[in-house]
Amino acid sequence: MNDLSSPYRVSGKGRLTKGVTKVVTYYDPRTWKEKGFWWTGGLFLITYIVVVIILGLVWSGSPATFEVRENALSLVNNDESKLVPGVTTTATAIRIAETLLDKPGGYLTNDISVPGLYLDNIPNWEFGALTEMRDLVLALRNDFSRAQSQSVEDKDLEIAQPHFNYQSDSWILPSTESEYRKATDALYSYLGRLSDERALDGQFFARADNLTAYLIVVEKRLGSLAQRLSYAVGQAHLNTALAGEPSARQSTPVPAQSKTKTPWLKIDDIFFEARGYTWALLHTLQAMEIDFESVLKDKNALVSLQQINRELQNTQNAVWSPMILNGTGFGPMANHSLVMASYVSRVNAAITDLRSLLQEG
């Protein structure tokens, strides 16, 4: 008869062979009885902690980039004739949403258990990507899917946009994931009508004024992120809110000069929020490079958008440091926030130039 507590067992042919390892022996109920409750409980606690740490490391990885055209083709059964204007942009919005929900660990912002409970980098990444996706879906509803200001809203986008604006940290009744999946289903329905030449009610209008309206929102988002990232080292700045207009007024008086510095524990939060926003923006603008190709070529602005996408790719470079460092501006230690702020500011300036080309080119 085999003795599980022994390092040897009898094989099927009667030979005594080395079999059960000590690790298995630790989980033998007889071992629990001999060692006692505290030894057994400690073993399971250590195992649980190790599993949680490993899962936390796996779930903390930022999602990789993807090819927007290949993604769009996969959603229209690889039929290139269905890649009409708007299909690539809508397919990209769907992929961003599904990445938020289905990446390793799923959607973490509303987690109430470990390891999601103690992770903060990916939840901030999620908020950044979610912010860009909300802006994109709002632009789809208000601009891209409408011919003129007096036209009727698209029935699916009318559902998708408010569902994506549901609070990002609700875990029950209803959960954030359930609301975002309803929104994603509505985007699938809109995509189906776009790619179906018989469904005349599904439209996407690739016009310069529509793209300009979206870029105005992107400029403001990037400008805010660049400022918040630069506050990592502290910044003294003058109040320029009313500059250029003598008769301008604001509701509450503010000091002529102030200094802002990001709290130490918030530096990595802002960094990963910016990384998530630029990840989503990179794919959105790559999709618009395809859907607005004729408009961009007519304005001689295609190469400008291509350069913007190259700059955005720099924001997704691998972070080799185990933590986000906050060195001084010209000090011996790196400052990841200032590096990210540099990339974001370059993209913001390029988008300003692109918008000018679309309006005046």
Number of C-alpha atoms within 10 A of each C-alpha: 5 10 10 17 16 13 13 15 18 14 12 8 6 8 9 12 12 12 13 15 13 13 8 10 16 16 13 13 11 13 15 16 11 10 12 11 11 10 15 17 12 11 13 13 12 11 11 12 13 12 12 15 13 13 16 18 11 12 20 19 12 19 16 8 12 12 11 23 19 12 16 25 18 12 19 18 9 13 12 11 9 19 18 16 20 26 28 28 28 24 26 26 26 24 21 23 23 16 17 24 19 13 14 16 16 15 21 27 23 18 18 12 9 13 20 22 14 12 17 16 20 24 25 23 27 26 20 24 25 22 19 23 24 19 19 23 25 20 21 26 22 23 22 23 24 20 17 11 9 7 10 12 16 18 14 20 23 17 17 26 25 15 20 25 19 16 12 20 17 16 16 10 7 10 15 22 23 16 19 23 18 15 26 25 15 21 23 19 15 25 24 17 18 24 21 14 12 9 11 9 14 21 21 23 19 21 17 17 15 18 20 19 15 19 19 13 14 20 19 12 18 22 16 14 23 23 16 21 27 22 20 28 19 16 14 10 11 11 11 9 11 11 9 8 8 7 7 9 10 8 5 5 7 10 7 9 10 11 10 15 15 16 12 12 8 10 22 22 19 22 25 25 24 28 26 28 24 26 24 25 23 22 25 23 21 21 25 23 20 20 22 21 16 14 17 25 11 13 16 14 19 18 13 17 20 14 14 20 20 14 18 23 16 14 22 18 9 8 10 7 9 6 9 17 16 18 16 14 15 8 9 8 11 16 19 21 25 23 17 22 24 16 17 27 20 16 24 21 14 18 22 15 15 24 22 13 17 19 12 8 12
